[in-house]
Amino acid sequence: EAGVAQSPRYKIIEKRQSVAFWCNPISGHATLYWYQQILGQGPKLLIQFQNNGVVDDSQLPKDRFSAERLKGVDSTLKIQPAKLEDSAVYLCASSLDRSVGGSLEETQYFGPGTRLLVL
Amino acid sequence: AQSVTQPDIHITVSEGASLELRCNYSYGATPYLFWYVQSPGQGLQLLLKYFSGDTLVQGIKGFEAEFKRSQSSFNLRKPSVHWSDAAEYFCAVGRNKLVFGAGTILRVKS
């Protein structure tokens, strides 16, 4: 089974430029998450989608960050304009969120991440 | 509010020695608990998880963790560490919205 795919793997931009990241979740997974991992910290949830609807975007800086999940599959996360403090790894994860063998399978599986450096 | 504390930023162990990584959590209900491992430049790989039932859970790569409700802890253990275990380990709590600790970097010396 293919895992969560992300691209690009690395991106370097100047501050005030825009950037977009792409995520393809595991096939059949209903829920998709974007996390931000700043160097030396654990990942922090930015936004959660259930199918193509937003469940939680309370920690998404909406003045500069936006995300969409078209047709409930792939997702893009955009930053416009980028700031120096946006330098981080952006991780995408997905979960099945369906009963399997009598129990609800909610485990999140992560992609390799996109490492962003803002200069 | 949910939170996770991993008290040790770095740990160094000798190859073949036992390992215990500490994790303490704060959660309002019965917690779902996870340990993930992250190698340099890689995403997070799930080692093990606790949802309910037996408080000692077995994971991949010979890891296990024990849920202790009275201590709000979910420590990760391995009886004999291999050089390939060197990585960063994250404890997380929650359902859907995971809250992660800051991580513990494990170094293995030969």
Interface residues (C-beta under 8 A of the other chain):
Chain A: V4 Q6 T31 G40 Q41 G42 P43 K44 L45 Q48 V55 D56 L91 A93 S95 S103 E106 T107 Q108 Y109 F110 G111 P112 G113 R115
Chain B: V4 Y32 F34 Y36 G41 Q42 G43 L44 Q45 L46 K49 F51 F90 A92 R95 N96 K97 L98 F100 G101 A102 G103
